[in-house]
Amino acid sequence: MSCAHSTFRTRTRGRVAETVIGLPPKEATMSIRIASGLSIYAPIVRLARRVALVLVVPVVMAGCVARSTPEETGRTATGAGAATDDLSPQTLADGQRTFRFETFGDEQFWTDTARMHEVVQQGVSPATALKVGLKVDADAIPAEVAQAIKEGRVDLNSPATTVTLLKLNAVVGLKGTVVTANGKDSLARLGITCALCHSTVDNSFSPGIGHRKDGWPNRDLNVGAIIALSPAIPSAKKAVYNSWGPGKYDPRFNIDGKSTPLVLPPAYGLAAVQNETYTAEGPISYWNAYVAVTQMHGHGNFADSRLGIDIRQSPDMVGPKLAALRSYQHSLEAPPPPAGSIDAVPAARGRSVFDDKCASCHIGATNTDNNSGKLHAPSETGMDADYALRTANRMYRTTPLRALWQHAPYFHDGSAASLTDVVEHYNRVRNLSLSDQQKRDLVEYLKTL
């Protein structure tokens, strides 16, 4: 017996917060509505006070403490176990397909609850979509259509054109089911994929249209503004979503009602990194399962006893795809800096500064001490503590530095607009006593990582 739709709620301190984006808390039991029309009631899942999963984003240079893993403490978490990547061509192809096109059945939310298919059908033209940061895969557009766009023969201000692009599977991170009746296309279903936030394009055709760049964070994407378009979102929640701005998202807002949005992180260069979450709750499959089930609203299972979350849906459309997805993500290498963008002489001096001042935490090839289980208190690094206090570990990991030239702004909250700001921050907070020359040299070296 399969679920056509499932609504999961988690109780905290006498209230029930729905894990459906933006909907108001209600006192209720967890209800699973079955395809047959029957309703099965299960006990409410209790949510611990310290809750949060975090995305992978840049943060720390500092002192450290050791923390045990979920396995060491006897706790269980989906996707937290040891795993080995399968880099065979077939598995990587499966993983890429999952990353780019798999919704995990999340149409159950984005269509049935949020009614985003109606929003797109009625009012989202390509021009509007590009304005809120959505990207278009040029390789999915037939040559004759591409030529018509270049010649101005395609109406980019018409929502019907967006429906056509969805029919071509050309909108990065969105998957639409388009039906044709009496010669007219209509958007019947709409879901989202991993690529929505963690892919962009190279703008080779025009701004926002080009070849896919998987793993690159879409810092133009205004996730909150897009969610706020849903007619199912209450006005108070719309105000919060609209406050986040481009390139940011809060992966706990729909659970605890607090808002401390994070910068969307890169998903490349992670093969040797043990914990891909901001506060090191678990490895990449943990992150993928959490996001797929609780944020994308896919039809699958996620459990973490540290957070008091235990969501089970049948059939599980997430778990069977995690291994191939992980292998594909781990195959994504960090992009090197553009040719000619690094001044080698000051970068060499900057490496010496880095080795002296930064490498006690940014250690080894991964540039993080978290692989050995270390975490850092927000006060050690001058970071805002609000987000960390919403998480299981209540501390931050040292960020594994990669492709720093590419993904400004920096820190978990985007509070450092440039690498110069990063260096100035740590020079002040950690009393590094760097000269102006050393600061410039260090910035030049960071651009090589």
C-alpha positions as CSV (number, residue, x, y, z in Angstrom):
1,M,0.0,0.0,0.0
2,S,1.6,3.3,-1.0
3,C,1.1,6.8,0.3
4,A,-0.4,9.4,-2.0
5,H,0.4,12.2,0.4
6,S,1.9,12.4,3.9
7,T,1.8,15.2,6.4
8,F,4.3,15.0,9.3
9,R,4.3,17.1,12.4
10,T,6.7,17.3,15.2
11,R,5.7,18.4,18.7
12,T,7.9,20.7,20.7
13,R,7.0,22.1,24.1
14,G,3.2,21.5,23.7
15,R,3.0,22.9,20.1
16,V,3.0,21.0,16.9
17,A,5.1,22.5,14.1
18,E,4.3,21.1,10.7
19,T,7.2,20.2,8.5
20,V,5.3,21.7,5.6
21,I,6.9,25.0,4.7
22,G,5.1,28.0,6.1
23,L,2.0,26.4,7.4
24,P,0.9,27.4,10.9
25,P,1.4,25.1,13.9
26,K,-1.6,23.0,15.0
27,E,-2.3,20.6,17.8
28,A,-2.7,17.2,15.9
29,T,-1.5,13.7,15.5
30,M,0.7,12.7,12.6
31,S,-1.6,11.7,9.8
32,I,-0.7,9.6,6.8
33,R,-3.4,9.7,4.1
34,I,-3.3,6.6,2.0
35,A,-4.1,6.3,-1.7
36,S,-7.2,4.3,-0.8
37,G,-8.6,7.3,1.1
38,L,-8.1,5.7,4.5
39,S,-6.3,7.7,7.2
40,I,-3.8,6.1,9.5
41,Y,-2.8,7.9,12.7
42,A,0.6,7.5,14.3
43,P,2.1,9.0,17.5
44,I,3.5,12.5,17.2
45,V,7.2,12.5,16.7
46,R,8.9,14.4,19.5
47,L,11.4,17.1,18.6
48,A,14.3,17.8,20.9
49,R,14.9,21.4,21.8
50,R,18.2,21.5,20.1
51,V,17.3,21.0,16.5
52,A,18.9,21.7,13.1
53,L,20.5,20.4,10.1
54,V,22.9,22.8,8.4
55,L,24.2,23.1,4.9
56,V,27.8,23.2,4.1
57,V,29.1,26.7,4.1
58,P,32.4,28.5,5.0
59,V,33.3,29.4,8.6
60,V,36.2,28.8,11.0
61,M,39.8,29.3,12.1
62,A,40.2,28.7,15.8
63,G,40.7,26.5,18.9
64,C,38.8,23.2,19.1
65,V,37.1,20.5,21.1
66,A,36.4,16.9,20.2
67,R,32.9,15.6,19.7
68,S,31.7,12.0,19.2
69,T,29.8,10.8,16.1
70,P,26.2,9.6,16.2
71,E,27.5,6.0,16.0
72,E,29.9,6.4,18.9
73,T,27.1,7.7,21.2
74,G,24.6,5.0,20.2
75,R,22.4,7.5,18.3
76,T,21.0,6.8,14.9
77,A,20.8,9.1,12.0
78,T,19.8,8.4,8.4
79,G,22.8,8.3,6.1
80,A,25.3,8.7,8.9
81,G,27.0,5.4,8.5
82,A,30.3,4.7,6.8
83,A,30.1,4.3,3.0
84,T,32.2,3.7,0.0
85,D,31.7,5.5,-3.3
86,D,31.0,3.5,-6.5
87,L,32.6,5.6,-9.3
88,S,31.6,3.3,-12.1
89,P,30.1,5.1,-15.2
90,Q,26.6,3.6,-14.6
91,T,26.5,4.7,-10.9
92,L,27.7,8.2,-11.7
93,A,25.2,8.5,-14.5
94,D,22.4,7.4,-12.0
95,G,23.7,9.8,-9.5
96,Q,23.8,12.7,-11.9
97,R,20.2,11.9,-13.0
98,T,19.2,11.9,-9.4
99,F,21.0,15.2,-8.7
100,R,19.5,17.0,-11.7
101,F,16.1,15.5,-12.2
102,E,14.9,13.5,-9.2
103,T,12.1,15.1,-7.1
104,F,11.7,12.1,-4.7
105,G,8.0,12.6,-5.1
106,D,8.1,16.1,-3.6
107,E,5.3,17.1,-6.0
108,Q,3.1,16.0,-3.1
109,F,4.0,19.3,-1.5
110,W,4.9,21.8,-4.3
111,T,1.8,20.9,-6.3
112,D,-0.8,19.4,-3.9
113,T,-0.1,21.8,-1.0
114,A,1.9,24.9,-2.2
115,R,0.1,25.0,-5.6
116,M,3.3,26.3,-7.3
117,H,2.2,24.8,-10.6
118,E,-0.6,27.3,-10.6
119,V,1.7,30.1,-9.7
120,V,4.1,29.2,-12.6
121,Q,1.3,28.6,-15.1
122,Q,-0.4,31.9,-14.4
123,G,2.3,34.3,-13.7
124,V,6.0,33.2,-14.0
125,S,7.5,34.2,-17.4
126,P,11.1,33.3,-18.3
127,A,12.0,37.0,-17.6
128,T,10.5,36.7,-14.1
129,A,12.1,33.3,-13.5
130,L,15.6,34.6,-14.5
131,K,15.0,37.7,-12.3
132,V,14.6,35.5,-9.1
133,G,17.7,33.5,-10.0
134,L,16.3,30.4,-11.8
135,K,18.6,29.1,-14.5
136,V,18.0,27.5,-17.9
137,D,20.0,24.6,-19.4
138,A,20.9,25.7,-22.9
139,D,21.7,22.1,-23.9
140,A,18.0,21.1,-23.3
141,I,16.8,23.7,-25.8
142,P,16.4,22.5,-29.4
143,A,18.5,24.4,-31.9
144,E,15.5,25.9,-33.7
145,V,14.1,27.2,-30.4
146,A,17.5,28.6,-29.4
147,Q,17.7,30.4,-32.7
148,A,14.2,31.8,-32.3
149,I,15.1,33.2,-28.9
150,K,18.2,34.9,-30.3
151,E,16.1,36.4,-33.0
152,G,13.5,37.7,-30.5
153,R,10.8,35.5,-31.9
154,V,10.1,33.9,-28.5
155,D,8.0,35.8,-25.9
156,L,10.2,35.7,-22.8
157,N,7.5,37.7,-20.9
158,S,4.9,34.9,-21.3
159,P,4.3,32.2,-18.6
160,A,3.4,29.9,-21.5
161,T,7.0,30.0,-22.6
162,T,8.1,28.9,-19.1
163,V,5.7,25.9,-19.4
164,T,7.4,25.1,-22.7
165,L,10.8,25.2,-21.1
166,L,9.6,22.9,-18.3
167,K,8.2,20.6,-20.9
168,L,11.7,20.5,-22.4
169,N,13.2,19.8,-18.9
170,A,15.3,22.9,-19.4
171,V,14.7,24.8,-16.1
172,V,17.5,23.8,-13.7
173,G,16.2,22.3,-10.5
174,L,12.5,22.2,-11.5
175,K,10.7,19.3,-13.0
176,G,7.3,19.8,-14.5
177,T,4.7,17.4,-15.8
178,V,3.1,19.1,-18.8
179,V,-0.1,17.8,-20.4
180,T,-1.4,18.9,-23.8
181,A,-5.1,19.3,-24.5
182,N,-6.7,20.8,-27.6
183,G,-3.2,22.0,-28.7
184,K,-2.5,23.8,-25.5
185,D,0.1,22.9,-22.9
186,S,-0.8,23.0,-19.2
187,L,1.4,22.5,-16.2
188,A,-0.2,19.7,-14.2
189,R,2.6,18.9,-11.6
190,L,5.7,20.6,-10.4
191,G,8.6,19.4,-8.2
192,I,12.1,20.5,-7.3
193,T,15.5,18.7,-7.4
194,C,18.9,19.1,-5.7
195,A,20.1,21.1,-8.7
196,L,17.8,24.0,-7.8
197,C,20.2,25.3,-5.2
198,H,23.4,23.5,-6.0
199,S,23.8,24.0,-9.7
200,T,24.1,27.1,-11.9
201,V,25.0,27.7,-15.6
202,D,27.9,29.3,-17.4
203,N,25.8,32.1,-19.1
204,S,27.2,31.0,-22.4
205,F,23.9,31.6,-24.2
206,S,22.8,34.7,-22.3
207,P,22.7,35.7,-18.6
208,G,21.0,32.8,-16.7
209,I,21.1,30.5,-19.8
210,G,24.0,28.2,-20.5
211,H,25.6,24.9,-19.8
212,R,25.1,23.3,-16.4
213,K,27.7,23.6,-13.7
214,D,26.7,21.0,-11.1
215,G,27.9,21.6,-7.6
216,W,28.2,25.3,-8.0
217,P,25.9,27.1,-5.6
218,N,23.3,29.3,-7.2
219,R,23.9,32.5,-5.3
220,D,21.4,34.3,-7.6
221,L,18.5,32.1,-6.5
222,N,16.0,33.9,-4.2
223,V,14.6,30.8,-2.6
224,G,12.5,32.7,-0.1
225,A,10.9,34.9,-2.7
226,I,10.0,31.9,-4.7
227,I,8.4,30.1,-1.8
228,A,6.5,33.2,-0.8
229,L,4.7,33.1,-4.1
230,S,2.7,30.1,-2.9
231,P,-0.9,31.0,-2.1
232,A,-0.7,28.4,0.8
233,I,1.9,30.5,2.7
234,P,0.4,32.8,5.4
235,S,1.4,36.5,5.1
236,A,3.5,36.5,8.2
237,K,5.6,33.6,6.8
238,K,5.8,35.3,3.4
239,A,7.5,38.3,5.1
240,V,10.1,36.1,6.6
241,Y,10.8,34.3,3.3
242,N,11.1,37.6,1.5
243,S,13.6,38.8,4.0
244,W,16.2,36.2,3.2
245,G,17.4,37.6,-0.2
246,P,19.3,35.9,-3.0
247,G,21.6,33.0,-2.3
248,K,20.3,32.2,1.2
249,Y,18.1,29.6,2.8
250,D,17.2,28.5,6.4
251,P,16.9,24.7,6.5
252,R,15.2,24.8,10.0
253,F,12.7,27.6,9.7
254,N,9.8,25.3,8.7
255,I,10.5,23.2,11.9
256,D,11.4,25.6,14.7
257,G,10.0,28.9,13.4
258,K,13.3,30.7,13.8
259,S,15.0,32.5,10.9
260,T,18.8,32.7,10.6
261,P,19.3,32.0,6.9
262,L,22.5,30.4,5.6
263,V,24.4,31.1,2.4
264,L,23.8,28.3,-0.2
265,P,26.9,26.1,-0.2
266,P,29.0,24.6,-2.9
267,A,28.5,20.8,-3.3
268,Y,31.8,20.1,-5.0
269,G,35.2,19.1,-3.6
270,L,33.7,17.0,-0.8
271,A,35.1,13.5,-1.6
272,A,37.5,13.5,1.4
273,V,35.4,15.5,3.8
274,Q,33.6,13.4,6.5
275,N,30.9,15.8,7.5
276,E,29.3,17.9,4.9
277,T,26.9,19.8,7.3
278,Y,27.8,23.2,8.8
279,T,27.8,21.9,12.3
280,A,28.9,18.4,11.4
281,E,25.8,16.5,12.2
282,G,26.7,13.9,9.6
283,P,28.1,13.0,6.2
284,I,26.7,13.9,2.8
285,S,24.0,11.2,2.7
286,Y,22.7,12.5,6.0
287,W,22.5,16.0,4.6
288,N,20.9,14.6,1.4
289,A,18.3,12.6,3.3
290,Y,17.4,15.5,5.6
291,V,17.0,18.0,2.9
292,A,15.1,15.6,0.5
293,V,12.6,14.6,3.2
294,T,12.2,17.7,5.4
295,Q,13.0,20.6,3.0
296,M,12.2,19.4,-0.5
297,H,9.3,17.4,1.1
298,G,10.1,14.2,-0.8
299,H,8.4,10.9,-0.1
300,G,10.9,9.1,2.0
301,N,12.4,8.4,5.4
302,F,14.6,10.5,7.7
303,A,15.4,9.9,11.3
304,D,17.8,11.5,13.8
305,S,17.3,10.7,17.4
306,R,19.5,13.6,18.5
307,L,16.9,15.9,17.0
308,G,13.9,13.8,17.9
309,I,12.9,13.4,14.2
310,D,11.6,10.2,12.8
311,I,9.7,10.5,9.5
312,R,8.7,7.3,7.7
313,Q,6.8,7.2,4.4
314,S,6.1,4.2,2.2
315,P,7.3,3.8,-0.4
316,D,10.7,5.3,0.4
317,M,11.6,7.2,-2.7
318,V,14.8,8.8,-1.1
319,G,16.9,6.1,0.6
320,P,17.5,3.8,-2.4
321,K,18.9,6.8,-4.4
322,L,21.3,8.1,-1.7
323,A,24.3,5.9,-2.6
324,A,24.5,6.9,-6.3
325,L,23.7,10.5,-5.4
326,R,26.6,10.6,-2.9
327,S,29.0,9.0,-5.5
328,Y,28.1,11.6,-8.1
329,Q,28.5,14.5,-5.7
330,H,31.8,13.1,-4.5
331,S,32.9,13.0,-8.2
332,L,32.4,16.8,-8.5
333,E,35.8,18.4,-8.2
334,A,36.3,22.0,-7.0
335,P,36.9,24.3,-10.0
336,P,40.4,25.7,-10.3
337,P,40.8,29.5,-10.4
338,P,40.6,31.1,-13.8
339,A,43.9,31.2,-15.7
340,G,45.8,34.4,-15.0
341,S,43.7,35.3,-12.0
342,I,46.4,34.5,-9.4
343,D,49.6,36.6,-8.8
344,A,52.0,33.8,-8.0
345,V,54.6,35.7,-6.0
346,P,52.3,37.2,-3.3
347,A,50.4,33.9,-3.2
348,A,53.6,32.1,-2.3
349,R,54.2,34.5,0.5
350,G,50.5,34.1,1.5
351,R,50.9,30.4,1.9
352,S,53.6,31.0,4.5
353,V,51.2,33.2,6.4
354,F,48.5,30.6,6.1
355,D,50.7,27.8,7.3
356,D,51.7,30.0,10.3
357,K,48.3,31.5,11.3
358,C,45.6,29.2,9.9
359,A,46.8,25.7,9.4
360,S,46.3,24.5,13.0
361,C,42.6,24.2,12.1
362,H,42.6,24.2,8.3
363,I,44.8,21.1,8.2
364,G,45.8,18.6,5.5
365,A,44.4,18.3,2.0
366,T,40.8,18.9,3.1
367,N,41.7,22.1,5.1
368,T,39.6,21.0,8.0
369,D,40.2,19.5,11.4
370,N,36.7,18.2,11.6
371,N,37.8,14.9,10.0
372,S,39.3,14.2,13.4
373,G,36.1,15.0,15.1
374,K,36.8,18.6,16.2
375,L,34.3,21.4,16.5
376,H,34.5,25.1,17.5
377,A,32.4,27.2,19.8
378,P,31.0,30.3,18.0
379,S,32.9,32.6,20.5
380,E,36.2,31.1,19.4
381,T,35.8,32.4,15.9
382,G,33.7,35.5,16.3
383,M,30.8,33.9,14.5
384,D,27.1,34.6,15.3
385,A,25.9,31.9,17.6
386,D,22.2,32.0,16.7
387,Y,22.3,29.3,14.1
388,A,24.7,27.0,16.0
389,L,22.4,27.1,19.0
390,R,19.6,25.6,16.9
391,T,21.6,22.6,16.0
392,A,22.4,19.2,17.7
393,N,26.1,20.1,18.2
394,R,25.7,23.8,19.0
395,M,29.1,24.4,17.5
396,Y,30.7,24.9,14.1
397,R,33.1,22.8,12.1
398,T,36.2,24.2,10.4
399,T,35.2,24.7,6.8
400,P,37.0,22.5,4.2
401,L,38.3,25.3,2.0
402,R,37.8,24.8,-1.8
403,A,37.4,27.1,-4.8
404,L,37.2,30.2,-2.5
405,W,37.6,32.4,-5.6
406,Q,34.2,31.2,-6.8
407,H,31.6,31.4,-4.0
408,A,31.5,34.8,-2.2
409,P,30.0,35.8,0.2
410,Y,31.7,33.9,3.0
411,F,30.9,32.5,6.5
412,H,27.7,30.6,7.2
413,D,25.6,33.8,7.1
414,G,27.3,35.6,4.2
415,S,28.5,38.3,6.6
416,A,32.0,38.5,4.8
417,A,31.5,39.9,1.3
418,S,35.0,39.2,0.2
419,L,38.1,37.3,1.1
420,T,39.6,40.5,2.3
421,D,36.7,40.8,4.8
422,V,37.4,37.2,5.9
423,V,41.1,38.0,6.6
424,E,40.2,41.2,8.4
425,H,37.7,39.4,10.6
426,Y,40.1,36.7,11.8
427,N,43.0,39.2,12.2
428,R,40.7,41.0,14.6
429,V,39.1,38.1,16.4
430,R,42.1,35.9,16.6
431,N,44.6,38.7,17.2
432,L,46.8,37.5,14.3
433,S,48.7,40.9,14.1
434,L,49.0,40.7,10.3
435,S,50.6,43.6,8.4
436,D,48.7,45.1,5.5
437,Q,51.1,43.2,3.1
438,Q,50.5,39.9,4.9
439,K,46.8,40.4,4.6
440,R,47.0,41.0,0.9
441,D,49.3,38.0,0.4
442,L,47.0,35.8,2.4
443,V,44.0,36.8,0.3
444,E,46.0,36.0,-2.9
445,Y,46.8,32.5,-1.5
446,L,43.2,31.8,-0.4
447,K,42.2,32.4,-4.0
448,T,44.3,29.4,-5.0
449,L,42.5,27.0,-2.6
